[in-house]
């Protein structure tokens, strides 16, 4: 049974769990292999994505008298499980105990512990500490000539330095890690997905198309193992949001909630709610946005802010401003900014800084606006090759100084990336200064550019705001363009909904459709609910009949 479990672990992790559980049940009490089999159960649970159960089992064995040979493997499994649950303080304690233990650790044991310690330190805001631990791990791995451990160390390192705004450097480490992993058949032990981290690093450098290709390569692996499936699906949904493909982003974000709950991954849950809040606000559904924000706003009120507080603050502040509470929005953004500044974290500058500067100026807080602009400008030398980093600095400085030319250059740089909020926001801010200078025609051109992006995304409330500004300039924008579609019937379906419908009509299961389209089964289910409502059909059989009729 144990041999069969090992053979099944790569392609059928849930089967492996069942097999090793049966082996454990067959052992008589006090058997000499009991602890060894318990460790195998923990490993199988972890590979199958049953993270909470894996950590509980590992902690239970470590807390009692156990065989010395399973101590380090269990600690390694435990730190992996704690990392996936974002239990950073406990992870750091386990790693410190393991590193201080009496037995000498092999590189294949010490490096994962240091890498997990690095992630935990980064997660808790000690980015320099995280970088130091990762560099120590990298030295050990390279001296040992261990490719798998080198990938581990590089992945931890790129996360730590990426949070500090050194995006190009992080991308170089991600590319090296992915290349090493691709050439090796020894990507063993704890959870790791170099292609996901490559995608994240590419996205941070505005290379969105390449990032999404990396996510899809990661998903080819993850549908079999489940290590980072929810994380990868969330990253791809966030990319859809960022480039304005909201019709595809929203089902993915909705579905990622249950997927994250299955892993007890509260960070992913809150990220899903934050992005959905932004979408609802942009569409003008303030009641829906308020309901979504209620689940995340409390995380901004405690003594400590979470790892992803930046996107949560952006979502909550955007809703507050839409509700007419500009001062409340400013306070939310300022608090998060202060915390990130103290931690030397630049990761969320691109979503926090523009609105914070604009609101600070509107509320008479010019010193704060200048402080933010200065800190943003200091980040440009760390990632000079990233268009939106340079655009952000010019945009914030232009707002503070009231200078048009930096704002126009900010717009030009923002156009190099396909990012909706950064591009359209730069257009709106530049238009405001152009109006102040009496350059109304140029302002109208930039507002029309922002309007097109908002309407393509379906951000109806933001589009209405821009239309009002255009009318104030005497410009009458034309009717909405190609996004207009009927509410019912085949033509009312989005491209992804039509693709799902065709595959379901071919007889594919939700899981098979998910693999074909690189989305989750939860997302397929969400799309099908929308399709059934738009086509007024009760089930898959009726949907197949509609599809076949349309294609005959």
N, C-alpha and C positions, 0 to 999 in steps of 0.2 A: 504493500500500500504506500509506503514512504517513497519507494523508487518510482511508482506510478505518479505520485504527487509531484515529484521533481520533474518528471517528463512533461507533465501537464501544465506546469506553472507558467510557462511563457505564453502559450496560446489559449489556455483555459484556466485562468487563475481561480475561478470559483469552484471548478471541479477539483483543483488541487487542494483547496481548503477542505472540501468534503472528504477527500481521500485521507488526508493526514489526520483529520478529526476521528475517522474510523480507526486509524492505526492507534491513536491515543486511547480510544475507548477499549481497545483490546488488551492494553497493557495491564497486568495485575498491579495492585497497589505496592508502592515501594520498589518498583522495577528500576534497575540501574540506568535504563535509557529514558526514564520518565522526563527528566529535565531536558534532555536532548530533543525529544519529540515535542515537548512544550515550546522549545525555541523554534522548531520547524513550523508549528502551528502559528506562532507569532509572525514569522516570515511570510507564510502563505496568506494570512489575513492582510498583511500590509500590501503584498503584491496585488491582492484582489480589491484593494481600495477600502477595506473595512478597518479604517484607521483607528477609530475610537476603541474598538474591541481589541485591536492589536496592542495599543498602548496600555490598556487595562491589564491584558494578560502578561505583558512584559513586566509591568510594575509589580504585579502579584508575585511572579517568580523571583524577581530581584529582591523583594522585601523579605523573603524567607531564605532559609538555608538551601543552597543550590550547588550544583556541580560547577567547579571552577571553569571548565571548558566552555560553558554556555554564557558566562558572565559578560564577556566583551561582545559576542554576537547579539545578545539581548539588549545591551546598552546601545549598540549601533541601531538596532531595529527601533528601540524606544526613541532615540533622538530623531530618527526619520519620521516616526508617527507624531511626535510632539511638534516637529516643524510643520507638517501638513495641517496640524490643528492650530497653528500659530500660538502655541503655548511656550512663548519665548523664555520666560523666566525659569520655568521648570527645565527646559532644554539646556540652558546655560549651566544650571546646577548639575544635571546629569553628566554633561561633557566635562565639567571641572572635576567631578568625582572620578570619571574614567581616566582623564589625563593624569590625575594625581595618584592613581592606584599603584600598588606595589609591582604589578606585572608590567613588563616592557611591551608596548604596543608595536605591532608591525605597521609599516606604512599604509597598508590596505585597511588598517583599523584606525590609525591616528588621523589620516587625511580626512575621511568622512566626518569624524568628530569635529575637527577644526573647521571644516566647511559648514557643518550645521551650526557650530558656534558663531561663525561669521554671519550666517543668515539671521540668527537670533539677535545678534548685536545690531545688525543693520535694521532689523524689524523694530527694535526698541529705540532707534534713533541714534545709536552710537555707530555712525557710518565709518569713522576712522578706525574704531576698534574692529569693526567687521572687515575692513580692508586689511588690517594688520594680521588678523587670524587667517584670512584667505591667502595672503602672501606667504605666511609661514607654511600653510598646507601645500602651496604650489612648490616651494623649495623642496620639501620632503618628497613630494610625488615625483618631481623631475630628477632628484638625486637617485631615487629608487628605479627610475626608468619605467614607471607604472603608468601606462596610458590612461586607463580608466580613472585612476586617482587624479591624474593631471586634469582630466575633463571636469572632475568634481571641483577641484580647486579653482579652475578658471571660471566655472559657472558662479561660484560664490563670489569671486573677485569682481566679476562684471556687474553683479547686482550692487555690491557695495559702492563701486566707483560711479555707477550710473546714477545712484541716488544723489551723488554729489555734483551731478551735472556734467560729468566727463563722458559724454555720450559716444564720441568717436573712439576713445580708448576702450570703452565697454564693448563697442561693436567689434573691435579687433580681437579682443579676448573671446567673444562669442563665436566669431568666425573660426578662430583656431580650435576652440572646443568642439564645434560641429564637425570640422574637418578631421580631427583626431578620432572622434566617435564614429564617423562614417568609415574610416579605414580600419577600425578595430572590431573584433567580435567579442570583446571582453568588457562590455558595459554591464557590470555585475552589481549585485547587492542592493543598495538602497535606492529609493526613487530618484530618477534623473531623466530629463528630457532636453538634451542640448538644442534640438531644433526649435522647441518652444522659446527657450531663452534667446536663441538667435533671432527669432521673430520679434521678440520684445525689444531687443537692442536695435534691430532695423527700424522698427516703428519709432523709437525714440529719436532716430536720425532722420525722420520724415520719409523714409523709404518704405512707404505703405504697401505698394504692390509686392515688393520682395518679402516684406514681413508676412503678408497673407499667404504667399506661396510657402514660406517656412512653416506657418501654422498648419497648412494642409498636409505637408510632409509629416509633421508631428502627429497629426490626427491619424494618418495611416498606421502609425505605430500604436497610438493610444487607444484606438478602438479594441485592440487586442489585449492591452495590459491594464488600462484604467488608472495608471499612476497620476497623470496630470490631465486627464480628459476634461474635467470641468474647467480647469484653468485655461486650457487651450481653446475650448469652445467660447469661454468668456472673452479671451483676448481677441478672437475673431469677431465676436459680436461688437466689442468696443471699437474695433477697426471700422466695421460697417457704420457705426454711429459717427465716428470721427470724420469720415469722408462724406457724410450726408445721406447714406443709404439706410434711412430709418425704417423703411418697410421691412428690410431684412434684419436690421439690428434688433428691433423690438421683440419679435418672437424668440430670437436667440437669448436676449436678456431675460425675458419672462421664463424661458425654460431653464436657464442657468441657475435660477433660484433653487428649485428642487434638486438639481444635480449637486449644487453646493451643500444643501442641507444633508444629502446622503453622506457626504464626506465630513459633516460637521465643520464646514469651512465658512465661518461667519464673515470673514473679509470678503469673500466672493458674494455672499448674500447681500452685504451692504453695498458693494459696488454695483450689483445688479439694480438695486433700488435707487441708487444715486443716478445712474444713467437713465433709468426710466423716469425719474423725477425731472431731469433736464428735458427729455423728450416731451413729456406731458406739458411742462411749462412752455416750451417752444411752440407747441401746438395750440396753446391757449386753454388747456384743460386744467385750470388751477385747482379745482376740487380734487381731481384725480392726482395731481402732483402733490397736494397737501396730504392726501391719504398715504401716498408712497413715502413722502418725506418724514412722516410721523415715525416710521420704523428706523430712521437713521439719525434724526436730529439730536436725539439724546446722547449719541456718541460724541457730540461736540461740546457737551456741557460738563464733563468730568474733569478731574485734575490732569489726566493723561489723554492725549489724542492718539488715535489709531494710526497704523501704517498707511492707510489710504484716506486719511482725513482730508487731504487736499481736494479730491474729487467730491467727497461728501459735502465739504464746505462750499464748493462751487455750486453744487446742486441746490443746497438749502438757501444760499445767498441769492441765487437767481430767482428762486420762488419768492423770497421775501421782497425783492425789488419789484417783481411783477405784481405783487399784492400791494404795492405802494409804501413798503417799509424800507426806504433807502438806508436809514440809519442802522436798522437791524441787519441788513445785508452787509453793510460796511463792518460792523462789529464782528460778524461771523468770519469774514475774510481776514480781517486784521488779526484776530486771535490765532487763526491757523498759520498766517504768515509769520507771526512772531515766534511760534513754536518751531516752524521749519527753519527760520533764520538762526535760532539758537542751536539747532541740530546741524547746521550747515547742509541742509537738504534743499536742493534746487529742483527736485523732480517735478513738483507741481507749480513751478513759476509760471508756466505757459497758460495755466487755467486760472490762477489766482491773481496775478499781477495786473492785467489790463483793467479788470473791473474794480480792483482795489484802488488803483491810481485814479480812475475816472470818478469813483464815488468819493474818494478823499478830496479831490479838487472841488466837487460839487458841494461838499459839506464844509468847505473852508479849511481842510486839513492839509495845506500845501506842504508842510514839513514832512508829513507821512508819505505823501505822494513822491516827493523828492527822494526820500530814503529808499522807497521801493524801487524807483527808477535806477538809483545808484547801484543797488544790490543786483538788479537784473543785468545791468551793464557789465558788472564784474564777472558775470557768468559767461560772457561771450568768448573770452580767450580760452575757456575750457572746452568749448565745442564750436569753434568758428565755422565749421563746415555745415552746420545744421541751419537751414534757412529760417525756420520759425524761431530759433533762439536769437538770431540776429534781428529778425523782424520784431520780436517782442521788445528788445532793448530800444530800438529806434522808436517804436510805437509809444512806449512808456515815457521816454525822454521827450518826444514830440508833444505829448499831452501836457507834460509838466512845463515845458518851455514855451508852449504855444507856437511851435515852429512847424510850418507846413511841409517843408522839403523832407525832413526825416520821416514824416508820416507817409509821404508818397513812396519813399524808398522802402518803408515797412510793408506797404501794400505790394510792391513789386516782388519783394522777397517772399511774402506769404503766398503769392501766386505760384511759386515753385513747388509748393506742397499741396496735396489735394484736401487739406483739412478745412472743414466747413467753418467752425467757430473762429479759428485763427484768421482765415481769409476774409470772411464776411465782417468780422469784428474790426479788423484793420481798415476795411473799406468804410465802415460807418464812422469810426473815429477820425479818419482823415477827412471825410466829408464834413464833419462838424467844424474842423478848423478852416476848411476851404470856405464854408459859409461865412464864418467870422471875418474872413479876408475879402468877402464879396465875390469870390470865384464860384458863382452858383452853377455854371454849366459843368465845370469839372466835378463839383460835388454831386450833381445829378447823375453823372456818368458812374461814379463810384457807388452811389446808392443803388442804381439799377443793377450793378454787378452783384452787390450784396443781396438784392431782392431775388435775383435769379437763383443764387445758391440756396436761399431759404425756401423758395417755392419748390425747387427740385427735391429738397429734403422733406417737405411737408411741414415745415416750421411756420404754421399759419400765423401765429401771434407775432413772431419776429418779423414776418413778411408784412403784416399790417402796420407795424411800427415804422418800417421803412417806407411803405406806401404813403403814410401820413407825412413823413418828412419830405417825400418827393412832391406831394401836393402843396406843401408849404412853400416850395420853390417854384410853384407854377407848372410842375410837370405832372401830366396825367398818365400814369403807367397803364399799359395795356392789360387786357384780361390775362388771367393765369394761363400758363402754357400747357405743355404736354403732360403734366402730372394729373390734370383733370381726368377722372375716369368714373364710369357709372358706379352706383352703389351695389348693384346686383348683376349677376350673369358672369360669363367667362371673362369678359373684358374688364370686370371689376377686380380680378385676381392680380396680384403682383407676379413678377416673373418667377420668384421662388415658389409661390403658391401654385402656379401653373406647372412648374417642374415637379413638385411634390405630387400633384394630381395625376400627371402622366405616369409617374413611376408606380403610384398606388394602383392605377388602372392596369398596369402590367402585372399586378399581383405581388409586388414586393411588400415585405413587412416594413414596419416603421424602422426597425434596426437596419434593414438593407437600404432603405431610402436614406437614412442618416449617413451611412457609409458612402453612398454614391454622391451625396451633395455636401459632405463635410459639415454636417450639423448634428445635433444630438437627437436621440429619439424623442426627448421631451419637446424639442423644437418642432419636430415633424408633427407631433400631436397637436401643438399649438396652431401650426399652419392648417392642419386638417379641420380643426374647430372653426377657423375663419372661413375656410373653403366651404364647409357644409352650410354655414350661415349665408354666405354670399350666393351660393347656387341653390339654396333651399332644398338640400338633399339630406336624408337621415343617416346614411351610412356609406361605407366604402363601396358596396355593390352598386348603389345608386350613383355614386360619383363615377365609377368605372363606366357605367352606361352613358353618362353625360359626355365623358371624354371620348368614348368610342364613337358616339354620334357626331361629335364635332370634327373628328378626324377622318370620318368616312368620306 
